[in-house]
Amino acid sequence: FYLEKDKRNIVSEDDKKAYILSQLKGMNFVAKCENWSSFLSKLEKRGAIAEIWLEGNNISSPSAQGLIDGFGKVSILSTHEQILDPKNDSLYLGCHYPAKKPYRTQLAEYCRRIG
């Protein structure tokens, strides 16, 4: 989903959480079978990682995939450049492997830290 920019410059953590929740409840799902109730159930069970979307020209969308084993060790599976729909920036179309060389190693390290 795409979180609309908040033009109010919210400072308090409680207000930020309330704003994000209001945006989540109003989001449009790409999968027609998904809805807020089913998504919330999955979110409560699995948790989530949020990403920030940067606006501008020539923005790329690098990503990494990791596997967390039963002991909590993170193995990096891949880094890649995501291809997003130019009409709907939040719609994933595919990717190119690996991520660009200038930041590939740092991207893998971020993935390992998030674990």
N, C-alpha and C positions, 0 to 999 in steps of 0.2 A: 504494500500500500504506500501511498505517498502522503506524508505528513505536511499539510499546508503550513507555510511560514506563519509564525505568530508575530503580528505587528505590534503587540502590546509590550514587548520586552519584559516578559515575566522573569522575576528574580527568585522568588521563593520556590523551594523544592516541591512543596505541596501544590502550589499553583501550576508548576510545570507538569506534575503527574496528572493533575485534573485536566489540563489542556490535552495532553497526549491521550488520555482515556477518552475524552470527547471526540478526538480525531479518529481513534481506533473504532469506536462504535459507529461512526458514520462512513467508514471506508467502503469502497467498492472492491469486490473480489474479482479476480480474473477468472477463477474457476467458478462456473455457474452453480456447482453443487455446494459451495462454501457459503457460510453465513456467519454473523457475529457470534451466535451461540456456539456453533461447532468449533469455530476458531478459538474462542475464549477457553473452551474445554481443553483443547490441545495446548494452548499457551500456559494454562495453569499446570498441566502435567509435565510439559517439556521445557518450559522456560523459553527465552528468546534472546537474541543479540540484535541490537539496533545499530544501524549505520546512518551516518549523516550524508545528505545529498548536497554536493557543492554545485552552485550555479556558475555558468560561464561558458566560454568558448573552448573547444578542444578538450573537454572533460573526458577522462577515461574511467573505466570501472574495473579496476583490478580486483581479483579475489583469490582466496586460497581455500583449500580443503584440507582438513585434518581429521585424524581418527584418534579417539581417546580410548585406550585399552582399559581393561578391568582394574588396573592398578593406578589409573590416572595419568599414564604417560601419553603424551601427544606425539603422534607421527604425522609429518607433513606428507600429504598425498599428491598435491599439485598446487601450482599457482597458474593463473590464467587471466586473460583480458575478457571481460564479459561484453557481449554484443547486445545492446539494448535497442528496442524499437524507437526510431526517431520521433514517432508520433505519440508514444507513451513510454517515457523514460524508465518506468518501473517494470516494463514487460521484457523479460529475458528472452532473447532469440537464440543464443548460442554463445560460443567462446572460441578464442584462439589460445593454444598452449605454446609455451609457458607465458607467464607475465613478462612484461618488458624488463630487460636486463638491469637498467639503472635502479630499480627498486624491488626486484624479485626476491633478493635475500632478506631485505627488511620486511617485506610482506609475509614471507614465511615465518619470520621471527614474531611478528604480531599475531599470527595465527597460533603459534606455539604458546604464546603468553596467555591468549584468551582461553585456550584449551577448553 
